[in-house]
Amino acid sequence: MSRVEEGTILIQMTRTFRCDAAEAENLLNFGRWISLQAQTDQDTTRRLLKRMSELGDSRLTKDLLVMIAAVGKADTGSLSSEAQTLIRQVASA
């Protein structure tokens, strides 16, 4: 993850979840931890989606799609292939 992507993630988290910078950093660290526990990118996605569904807010999926798109465009201005794949996975979950 580039510094630009990380910064975009933190900005998106503070906007989407209406949290302060410290809480956004905690959320990012939680995501990193899940990623380290997972075997594949798909496993990471599955685990994050499971946690989101446990939170029970249907808006989270839409918000997550917006966040993925913003981060996917952070470095180059166009949506990366990885972000496109992740958007399809989240949208179909």
C-alpha angles and dihedrals in degrees: 000000000000124000089249091054092047091050091049091050091052092048092048091049094051090050098041099041096030091230134140125257094264093054091046089053090050090051091049090051090050089053090050090051092051090048091053091050094050125088097214141009088258090054090051090051092048092051094048092047090049091053091048092051089052088057087059101214111131091199090068093077092054091045091049091052090053090049093048091051093049093049092042089058097040100098103034107015092243129085112267120228089244090055091048090053092047092049090054091049094049094043092052095046 
